[in-house]
Amino acid sequence: MFGKISRGLLAASFVAALAGCNSSSSTEGLTSAAQAQQPATPVVQAYCPQVVMLDQTAVYRAYARGGQDNPEKLLYQASLADATRQCTANETTLTINVVAQGRIVQGPAGTPGKVTLPVLVEVIDGDNVIYSQKMAFPVDMPAGGTQFIFNKPDVQIPNAPGGASRFTRVRLGFETGPAKKPTRRS
């Protein structure tokens, strides 16, 4: 058994050595002094805040007129879950791309069609709200319901050295009232 293993290792070593010798240029891998002196592109690294959803704002229910909290008058129920984010940064701005999976289910009083969901995206640092935007997010609801993807690619906050503070979070949920333009608070 030892002979079979050592022959296998010897064969693998030999193949690796041959592969290392297989080069088309005698200067491959070497750089000239002029190439070595070119300035490197600076890399901006930053902390990318996590997305959080509160239980009380992750579900939204719409009722027929006068039927608030009556299960028979429910038009639809929507929920958000499984959120993620991606950040890009420059010296002054951190841009967050927020993505979440959602689901909408038709209620007993509902009909298929276009539904507008009131989604609220906020960035909080400790107890301070530094960004807030309420969006009217359209979803086509077929009979029964469907899944959807919510995406807000342009959440921008000031970028401090090293990125946002470790206490900064993106809060995602549903809200009521008219949609408004984004606000930035410092």
C-alpha positions in Angstrom: 0.0 0.0 0.0 2.9 2.4 0.9 4.4 1.8 -2.6 1.1 2.7 -4.3 0.8 5.9 -2.4 4.4 7.0 -2.9 4.3 6.2 -6.6 1.1 8.3 -6.9 2.8 11.2 -5.0 5.9 10.8 -7.2 3.8 10.9 -10.4 1.8 14.0 -9.2 5.1 15.8 -8.3 6.6 15.0 -11.6 3.5 16.3 -13.5 3.6 19.5 -11.3 7.3 20.0 -12.1 6.7 19.6 -15.8 3.8 22.1 -15.7 6.1 24.6 -14.0 8.7 24.3 -16.7 6.1 24.8 -19.5 6.6 28.6 -20.2 6.6 30.3 -23.5 8.7 33.3 -22.4 11.9 33.4 -20.4 10.8 36.7 -18.8 7.3 35.7 -17.9 6.5 36.8 -14.4 9.2 39.5 -14.3 8.4 43.2 -14.4 10.5 46.1 -15.5 11.5 48.9 -13.2 9.2 51.3 -15.0 6.2 49.0 -14.5 7.0 48.6 -10.8 7.1 52.4 -10.2 3.5 53.0 -11.5 1.3 54.3 -8.7 -1.3 51.8 -7.5 -5.0 52.7 -7.6 -6.1 53.4 -4.0 -8.7 51.0 -2.6 -11.5 52.5 -0.5 -12.7 50.0 2.1 -15.7 50.7 4.2 -18.1 49.0 6.7 -21.4 48.0 5.0 -24.3 48.3 7.4 -26.5 45.3 8.0 -30.2 45.3 7.0 -32.6 44.8 9.9 -36.4 44.3 9.8 -38.7 44.8 12.8 -41.4 42.1 13.3 -44.1 44.8 13.6 -43.1 46.5 10.2 -42.2 43.5 8.1 -45.9 42.6 7.5 -48.5 44.9 5.8 -52.2 44.3 5.6 -54.7 46.2 3.4 -58.4 46.1 4.1 -61.5 47.1 2.2 -63.0 50.4 3.3 -64.5 50.2 6.8 -63.1 46.7 7.4 -59.9 47.4 9.4 -58.8 44.3 11.2 -61.7 42.2 9.9 -60.3 39.0 8.3 -63.2 38.8 5.9 -62.4 42.3 4.5 -58.7 41.7 4.0 -57.6 42.7 0.4 -54.1 41.4 0.7 -51.2 40.8 3.0 -47.6 41.5 2.1 -44.4 40.5 4.0 -40.7 41.2 3.6 -37.9 38.7 4.5 -34.4 37.6 3.7 -32.8 41.0 3.1 -29.2 41.7 2.0 -27.2 44.7 0.9 -24.1 45.7 -1.1 -22.1 48.8 -0.6 -19.8 51.0 -2.8 -17.9 53.9 -1.4 -15.8 56.9 -2.3 -14.2 59.4 0.0 -17.5 61.2 0.8 -20.4 58.9 0.1 -21.4 55.3 1.0 -24.0 54.0 -1.5 -26.0 51.0 -0.3 -28.0 48.7 -2.6 -30.8 47.1 -0.5 -32.5 44.0 -1.7 -35.2 41.9 0.0 -37.5 39.0 -0.8 -41.2 39.6 -0.4 -44.5 37.8 -0.7 -48.0 39.1 -1.3 -51.1 37.0 -0.7 -54.6 37.8 -1.8 -57.2 38.1 0.9 -60.9 37.1 0.8 -62.0 40.6 -0.3 -59.1 41.1 -2.7 -58.9 40.8 -6.5 -55.9 40.3 -8.7 -54.2 43.4 -10.1 -51.5 46.0 -9.5 -50.9 46.7 -5.8 -48.8 49.6 -4.4 -46.9 48.7 -1.2 -45.6 51.5 1.1 -42.0 50.5 1.8 -39.8 52.5 4.2 -36.0 52.4 4.0 -34.1 54.1 6.8 -30.5 54.3 7.8 -30.0 54.7 11.5 -26.8 55.4 13.5 -27.6 54.5 17.1 -30.8 56.4 17.7 -30.3 58.9 14.9 -32.0 58.6 11.5 -29.5 59.7 8.9 -31.5 58.7 5.8 -35.2 58.0 5.3 -37.3 57.4 2.2 -40.8 56.0 1.9 -41.4 54.5 -1.5 -44.6 53.5 -3.4 -43.4 50.0 -4.6 -45.7 48.5 -7.3 -46.3 44.7 -7.4 -48.5 42.8 -9.8 -50.6 40.4 -7.7 -52.0 37.4 -9.6 -54.9 35.4 -8.2 -53.8 33.9 -4.9 -50.5 35.9 -4.6 -46.9 35.8 -5.6 -43.3 36.5 -4.5 -41.5 39.7 -5.4 -38.0 41.2 -5.1 -37.7 44.7 -3.6 -34.6 46.6 -4.7 -33.4 50.1 -3.6 -30.0 50.6 -5.3 -29.3 54.2 -4.3 -29.4 54.7 -0.6 -26.6 57.2 0.1 -25.2 58.3 3.4 -22.0 60.3 4.3 -18.9 58.1 4.3 -16.6 58.6 7.3 -13.1 57.4 7.3 -13.4 53.5 7.5 -17.0 53.6 6.4 -20.2 53.9 8.5 -20.0 53.4 12.2 -20.5 49.9 13.6 -23.8 51.1 15.1 -25.2 52.0 11.7 -28.0 49.8 10.4 -30.4 49.9 7.4 -34.0 49.5 8.7 -36.5 48.1 6.1 -40.2 47.7 6.5 -43.7 48.9 5.6 -45.1 52.3 6.5 -48.4 54.1 5.9 -49.0 57.6 4.5 -47.9 59.3 1.3 -44.6 58.5 -0.4 -41.9 61.2 0.0 -38.6 62.2 -1.4 -35.4 60.9 0.3 -34.0 62.9 3.2 -30.5 63.0 4.5 -29.9 64.1 8.1 -26.5 64.8 9.5 
